[in-house]
Amino acid sequence: MHVCPLCGTDLRSAMYRPVTFPVEGLRQFSDRILQSIISPRVSVGKFDLGFFAVLHQLCHVICLKPNRRLLLHHLMGKLDQVDEPLLSTGRIGIEDLRRNARHQVLTCALWLMEDLEVRMREAWRTKAVHYNLMLKDFGQAPKWYRAVADSFSNWRDG
């Protein structure tokens, strides 16, 4: 993974820009996730494949055009971020985003994952996300995520 598949450049020696996070706790959360990937001896704990599948799903929901990017707008506001990333008008996945936009979307998804049920409930109550989008195209959702999403199925509770 350290060699560019197109040109063969060793990416370990490439210049980089440090990653910034809007809050220190989010950087620490990200560090714990990365440590679970880098060190196989460290107990994976909650950072298993289900966690990463949900993280990817949240990135998908944040980028969804049918949601008019309301969740992205809501999350950027919660994180006091003013420069909302420009996303294309078509169907787009996080993999297709440019680096800065990808980092912003991933930061928003990570922030949600820190306290998923509480933060998604707030987004749901403010109508930044709809129940049906939380499970859209996510056939193999982990049971714990499905339980969180199902808790938002009754619009009368909002």
N, C-alpha and C positions, 0 to 999 in steps of 0.2 A: 504494500500500500504506500510505500514511501517513494515510489518511482512513478513519474507521470506516464500514463499508458500511451500518450500521443508522441511525446518527444524524448522520453527516457531520462528527463532531468531528475536528479536526486532532490526530492522536495525537502529533505531534512536540512539542507543547506540554503534553502530559499529564504528571502526576507519575508517577514510577517509583521502584521499589525496586532498589537495586543487586543484581546477581546474585552469589551467593556460590558458591564451589567448595570441596570438602573438602580439596583439595591444590592448590598453586600451579601445578604442572605441567599439571594439567587445565584451569585457566583459560587458560594459555598455548596449549595445544592448541586450545581453543575459539576463542581470538583468531585463530589461524592459519586455522582453518576459515572464520570470519566474514570475514577479510581476503580469502580466496580468492573469496568471494561478492561482496563490495563492490567490489573492484578487479579489473576484467576484465583489466587489463594484467599483473597478477601471475600467474605461471605456476600453473595449477590443480594440477599435480602429482597427488598421490594424492587430492585432494579433487574428484573428478569425480562424475558421476551415479551410477556404481557405488558409490562410497563412501557417498553419501547414501541409496542404495537399501538398502545393508547396514545403515547406521545405523537406518533406519526398521524394517528387519526385526528388528534386535536389540531395539528398543523393543517391537515386537510380541511377541517371544518372552518378554521380561521381564514383560509384562502377561498372558501366556497363563494362563487358568484351569486347563487340563489339567495344567500344570506345578506347580499349587498354589503358584504364585509363589515357588518354591524359588530360582530364579535371582535374583529381586529380593532375597530375604532374604540370599542368599550375597553379592551385590554390596554391599548396604548394610553388611554386616559388614566386608567388605574396605575400605570407605571410612570405617569408624568412624562411620557414621550411625546414630543410635538411633531417629529418628522415621521409621519405614517408612510410606510413603504408603498411605492407604486406597484400595483399588481396588474398583470395584463387583464384584458376584458374577457378572454376565453377561459376555458377549463385549464387550470394550472395546478401543478403539485409543488410541494416545497422543493423537490429536486430540480425544478425548472427555474427557480428564482435566482436572481443575482445574489452575490455574497451578502451584501448589507441587508437586503430584504429578507433573505433566508435567516440571517441572524436575528432580525427583529421578530419574525414569525416564531422561530424556535424559542426565543426568550419569552414571548407571550405564552406559548404552550408550556414551557417549563414552570412559569409562574403559576399557571393553572394547576399543574401537577403537584406543586408543593402542598396544596390544600384543596384538592379537586372538588369535593362535594360542596364545600362552602363557597368557593369562588365560582363554580359553574352555576350554583343556585342563584347567586347574585346576578350573574350575566343573564340567566334565564328570566329572573324576575324583572329585569330592566328590558327584556325582549331583545337582547343582543344575540341570543341563540334560541332556536326552537328545538324541542325534543326530537322531532323526526330527523333533524340534521346530525344529531349526536351519534346516531347509529348508521347513518347513510353510508352505504358501500363498505360496511364493517361487519362482514358475516361471522368472523371468528373472534368476536369481542370477548375479552376475559369476563368471567362471571362478576367480578367486583366492579368493573366498569359498567357492565350491563345493568347492575343493580343501581348504580348512581344515575345512569341515564333514565332507567325506568321510574325512578323517584320523581322525575319531572314530567311524567306522561299525563298527569291530571292538570290541565290548564287552570282549573278552578283554584288550585292551591297557590298559584302565583299572584 
